Amino acid sequence: MSFFCNFQSDRCPGQINGNPINGLCEKVCVQVKKVFDACMQQTQLTGIVLNITNLTPANPTYPLTFVSAKSTVSQGTITNLTVDPLPERPHSARVKTDVVIPVSVAYTDANGVEGAATATVTIPKDVILNIPSASIMPYSVEAIVSLVSTQGSYTGTNQFTIDACVSIILKIVMEVELLIPSYGYTAIPPCQEYTQEVCAGFFELPMYPE
């Protein structure tokens, strides 16, 4: 069982049938990360230099041949951040930052041995975002990242130059205590154990063809 496996309960997540007010029982204070603003940029970048480290296996036979690269985390690191409010646009600010993306690099060496290494890609961003008004609780800037590449060449000692598709979502967030309507505690169904039914499908066949 799970929330979405025919578990019939009005205390489970899912679509609302009937009156959405039916079952509301309290106002609940929850601690959440509120997103005040966000924007996404997707672009193809060329000439990205990867200085690889942590080569596995160690001591490959050079030169190396690039195979692929991809980000290893979904949240990038924000560095060199500046936030400059825009006087002509209330609650808006120019947000400049470098977003650091850890990546995993796959390659083969001169003997055809497959290897892997790590590197980082730093992407500068300069955007306009809405920021909350001054308060005791501070806001922060976060970046959701994704990078993938299948094109690159070996351009120096432990160095690749690649072209990559990059997606970055910048967000203005703050930890807040938010008041929301509640239907009460969730009813948790028992787990359904996975079993591989060897005869599944066979027993459902008709005795004779139609």
Sequence and secondary structure as in RCSB ss.txt:
>XXXX:A:sequence
MSFFCNFQSDRCPGQINGNPINGLCEKVCVQVKKVFDACMQQTQLTGIVLNITNLTPANPTYPLTFVSAKSTVSQ
GTITNLTVDPLPERPHSARVKTDVVIPVSVAYTDANGVEGAATATVTIPKDVILNIPSASIMPYSVEAIVSLVST
QGSYTGTNQFTIDACVSIILKIVMEVELLIPSYGYTAIPPCQEYTQEVCAGFFELPMYPE
>XXXX:A:secstr
  TTSS   TTSSS   S TTTT  EEEEEEEEEEEEEEEEEEEEEEEEEE EEEESSS  SS EEEEEEES SB
 EEEEEEEEE TTSTTEEEEEEEEEEEEEEEEE TT  EEEEEEEEEEEEEEEEE     SS  EEEEEEEEEEE
EEEEEETTEEEEEEEEEEEEEEEEEEEEEEEE  S            TTTTTTTS SS  
